[in-house]
Every structure is written in C-alpha cells, then in structure tokens.
Amino acid sequence: MIRLPNKLYTFKESTLALLPPIMATLEMGLMPVAELREEVWRDIPSATDFIEALSLLLALRELILDEDKGTVEYAR
C-alpha cells in the first residue's frame, strides 16, 4: 500500500520519501532492477517499500521499465 503523508504518516514515513534515493541512483543511467535494489538497500531496507516506490514512480511516468531486459531508467 502506497503511504502518502497525512495525519497517520509523516512525510519521512511516506512512500514519497523513498523516491529521491531511487531517482538519484538512476541519474547514472539504465540499470537492472536487481542492481538498483543493491544500490539503495541502505536507504530503503524493506523490499516491499522498494517495490512500492518503484510502482509509484512508474505510475507517475518517471521511470521506463524494459520488462524483457529487467531494466529501468529515468524518463527524461
């Protein structure tokens, strides 16, 4: 479940707070999803939170996912 800031969740507890580490890592360019996970695991230790953040970025059309190659890249 994507958590948005509200009375129950602060911004730091929300899924939105997880987006900057992913986007900063993808500034390097095209990257396999597994490698991206390894790069951001210190900032996003939960695999569930990582998937939620990726899902949100895909829904916002900030990422391009190549399902055949298993890679993501920042949509510019």
N, C-alpha and C positions, 0 to 999 in steps of 0.2 A: 504494500500500500504506500503510495507516494504521500509523504507527510509535508504539508505546507504550514508555514508559520501561522499560528492562531493562539487562542487562549491556552491550549494544551501544550503546544510545541513552540519553543523559541526558534529564532532563525538558525542558530547553531545546531539545534536538534532536527531541523527540517532537511528534506532531501535537497533543497536548493543550496544548502551549504556544502554539499558534496560535489557540486558541478565544477567549481573552479579548479580543483586539482586535476580532474579529468581533462578539462579544456586546455589547461596549461601543458599537460603532458602531450596532448595531441598537436600542439603547436609544432612539434618536431616533424610531423607528417604522418603518413599512412602507418598503421600499426596493427598487428594481430591483437585480437581481444585478450588472449591469454597474456601477452606481453604487457598490454595496458594494465591488466589486473596486477601483475607483478610490480609495475611502476608505482601504482597508487595504493598498494595494500597498507602502507603506514598511515595514510590519511583516511582510508576507507577500509577498515579491517573486516567488516562484515560483507560476505559475498552477496547477501540479499540486498544490502544498501547499494552496493556497486551496480547490481543489475537494475535496481530501481532508478538510480541516477542515469544509467545508460538509456533506459526506456524513456525517461523524461527528456533527455537530450535528443533522442530520435523523434519523439513526438513533437518537439519544438523545431525539428528540422535543422538542428545544429550539427548533427553527425550524418555521415553517409556510411551505411553498412553494406559491405560486399559479403553476402551470405555464402557464396561459393568459396571464397578465399578465407573467410573468417576474419576479415579486417575491418577497421573503422578508420575514418578520417574526419577531420574537422571540415565542415561545409563552409566554404569561404564565399 
